[in-house]
Amino acid sequence: MTTTTQPAEGQIKRLDARGLGLLLVLSGALFLEGADIAMLAVALPSIGAEFDLSAGGLQWVMSAYVLGYGGFLLLGGRAADLLGRRRMFLIPLAVFVVFSGIGGLATESWMLVVARFVTGVAAAFMTPAGLSIITTGYAQGAARQKALLIYGAAGAAGYSLGLVLGGLLTLADWRWVFFAPVIMSAVILAFATRLVPPDSVVASRAVRQLDLTGAVALAAGLLLLVNTLERASHTSLAWTLTSGLGAVAALAAFVAIERRVREPLVRLGIFRAGSVIRVNLVALLFSAAFFSFQFVIVLYLQELRGWSTLETSLALLIMAIDGLLAPTLTPWVVTRFGHASVLTAGVVAQAVSFLLFLPMTADWSYYAMLPGLVAMGLAFTLAYGTLAIAATDGVDDSEHGLAGGLLYTAFQVGAALGLAVVSAALVALADGGATGLDDYRAALLVPLVAAIVAVGVSLVHAVRKPPSTGAAG
């Protein structure tokens, strides 16, 4: 999304009481978004037992959110610019409250999936609006840099602490994984109504500029694509071909719409700038690999090993070392070696993590898992923030917002695709029976292949990286 500069007198120039109060509200919302995903991840086996869901069914509980998020993120960023950042933060936050509650009250699995999809759409509007409030509300320089560092750390903390919170809440009842965000988001909403500054735009004059048709076509294409991949192993060839062709048609329609509309969600010419395609492909593969890996490991630990949700969440917590290393190590190595080389090191670390897990056994100790989990944490340390730098390299300053939107869309789409493919693999491997150790080991080939391809693409990026024109690093 493209941000505009407010008058200097309207900006926060230091983190005083006003600046800290607003930042806590915005950071709290990002923390909530990260915690919401992480808490659900460790609760999946309990949800599956409640609704008698297969791996494919559980995949949709996770994918519904990331599809709603990824499918409408670009529209959310555009809406924040045109309709007002305060509106696009508060209204989706209220929707987040309502549908998180509906998820907790679900009596059928389809209700849960619908609630997660709508919650993801709400996050797609709320998150870019929150970021835009920071980049326009805090004065450029020390105030904005500190605000962005705190904001980013809140997102990382939400994900890592969400693993533990999810384990604790699921011990009581998996429904608390949905009710806890209701309480958290309601508190944030109460403070946000007082602290988020008023909008300076008139929404009614800008609605017509929103590319709603393009957003719907993109979301429909992604939904059909993920559904095709997930069901390919256990449905007819005719259905698979029909669904796949529907996905291609919807995505082709999206491209055609973007070529015609006056204010497109995505100016297609941006893909000719710098290394946009390569960087976003690495982001998609990195995300697909991580989420498919996490899906398999959570099921392996809880379904096969019988670990509790708390034991599982504490075991995975070591991956959160990126929250400590990213603000300290990553800036130094990027300055020293350049972002292309550091990104390559990050995706290599991810591939190494999956290789270390391939020999897992039915009685593997935590110490045997630890090197692979640490490697995954290092992968995030080196790759996640570096991708944000690389995404704007070679892109004009006026389109950095669009470049960022494409990057985070790639992350969410990658997560949905990774979950779809690995769940389809588990269903095919189990072949109607119980999922065994060999099935979990074979399913790990899905994230491994994605990571190896990401290494290849990142090496091309490192060799062909154009001169930097718009980003540090």
Summary of the structure (lengths in Angstrom):
residues: 473
radius of gyration: 21.3
end to end distance: 21.5
largest distance: 66.2
contacts: 1765
relative contact order: 0.13
helix: 82%
strand: 0%
